[in-house]
Amino acid sequence: MPRRIALAPVFLAFLAISSGEALRAAPPDAEAAAAVGAPIHVTLELVDGSRLLGAPELRDDRVAFDTKLGRTQVPLRELASIEVAADRESAALNFANGDRLTGFPVEEGLPVKSVLGRLVVPWASVTRCIVNVAPLATGVDSLKPAAISASGWWRESQLPEVAFDGDPATSWSSGDWKGWIEADFGAVHDLAEIRATLQFSPQGDATHEFYVSTTPIGTDRARARLLRAFSGTRDDNDVLSVACPAGTQARFVQIHCPSSRSWFNLFEIEAVPRSSSSTDAD
């Protein structure tokens, strides 16, 4: 039987990661300005081989670096990655436009919000910081589910609800190399677009199917409408986007993964209505 849950706050457990430098808890920064534009999240590759994904919590989304040109404030969203040298004395700033600058962060660590809680990750523990800026779907807010069902989940910090929480640092995991997740939006809506951001590692082949219906779908997909199936090589942070044909009426949206090289995990799902109007389901 599918597991169906009501929306509830997600408990974030703190786990220690041994990487030569201790991760310390970071309190919320009340003065941190809200990011302008699309949300940012980072993948931190640590010296001990661990990986940590999270959303940076920085004032104005900027990191201060000491360089040969002097101290400079670099907008994180303009970077593709930060690579820390083996001597831990310098770092290469790789910009999204192809520019490159050598320097080292002024602050001791990078504050991030992740499934482990709010942490400050020491730069001395990092080998590479990959920056991802999630593209915005449209100027219209995505729908909020009334309830969510799924084939399963891996742990309490990766419940199905976090795939709809608007936080790019959290992810739902099916706990398997296949599975499905389904949202009930409480009423029939005219949909314009459905988007899913993948948490996918290692890179490999996968198939993801997008279904809609006015009635619950579950494992009986024969009664649902298949909007699109994506098959091919996938990587971490890939965004799958379906432009819904005019007149796509749906109350239930399901993403099904019948096969994958990586676990079926999703950072975020967005279902964007064509307009704010909706009609009740039969």
Rosetta blueprint (number, residue, H / E / L):
1 M L
2 P L
3 R E
4 R E
5 I E
6 A L
7 L L
8 A L
9 P L
10 V L
11 F L
12 L L
13 A L
14 F L
15 L L
16 A L
17 I L
18 S L
19 S L
20 G L
21 E L
22 A L
23 L L
24 R E
25 A E
26 A L
27 P L
28 P L
29 D L
30 A L
31 E L
32 A L
33 A L
34 A L
35 A L
36 V L
37 G L
38 A L
39 P L
40 I E
41 H E
42 V E
43 T E
44 L E
45 E E
46 L E
47 V L
48 D L
49 G L
50 S L
51 R E
52 L E
53 L E
54 G E
55 A E
56 P E
57 E L
58 L L
59 R H
60 D H
61 D H
62 R E
63 V E
64 A E
65 F E
66 D E
67 T E
68 K L
69 L L
70 G E
71 R E
72 T E
73 Q E
74 V E
75 P E
76 L H
77 R H
78 E H
79 L E
80 A E
81 S E
82 I E
83 E E
84 V E
85 A L
86 A L
87 D L
88 R L
89 E L
90 S L
91 A E
92 A E
93 L E
94 N E
95 F E
96 A L
97 N L
98 G L
99 D L
100 R E
101 L E
102 T E
103 G E
104 F E
105 P E
106 V L
107 E L
108 E L
109 G E
110 L E
111 P E
112 V E
113 K E
114 S E
115 V L
116 L L
117 G E
118 R E
119 L E
120 V E
121 V E
122 P E
123 W H
124 A H
125 S H
126 V E
127 T E
128 R E
129 C E
130 I E
131 V E
132 N E
133 V E
134 A L
135 P L
136 L L
137 A L
138 T L
139 G L
140 V L
141 D L
142 S L
143 L L
144 K L
145 P L
146 A L
147 A E
148 I E
149 S E
150 A E
151 S L
152 G L
153 W L
154 W L
155 R L
156 E H
157 S H
158 Q H
159 L L
160 P H
161 E H
162 V H
163 A H
164 F H
165 D L
166 G L
167 D L
168 P L
169 A L
170 T L
171 S L
172 W E
173 S E
174 S L
175 G L
176 D L
177 W L
178 K L
179 G E
180 W E
181 I E
182 E E
183 A E
184 D E
185 F E
186 G E
187 A E
188 V E
189 H E
190 D E
191 L E
192 A E
193 E E
194 I E
195 R E
196 A E
197 T E
198 L E
199 Q E
200 F L
201 S L
202 P L
203 Q L
204 G E
205 D E
206 A E
207 T E
208 H E
209 E E
210 F E
211 Y E
212 V E
213 S E
214 T L
215 T L
216 P L
217 I L
218 G L
219 T L
220 D L
221 R H
222 A H
223 R H
224 A L
225 R E
226 L E
227 L E
228 R E
229 A E
230 F E
231 S E
232 G E
233 T E
234 R E
235 D L
236 D L
237 N L
238 D L
239 V E
240 L E
241 S E
242 V E
243 A E
244 C L
245 P L
246 A L
247 G L
248 T L
249 Q E
250 A E
251 R E
252 F E
253 V E
254 Q E
255 I E
256 H E
257 C E
258 P E
259 S E
260 S E
261 R L
262 S L
263 W L
264 F L
265 N E
266 L E
267 F E
268 E E
269 I E
270 E E
271 A E
272 V E
273 P E
274 R E
275 S E
276 S E
277 S E
278 S E
279 T E
280 D L
281 A L
282 D L
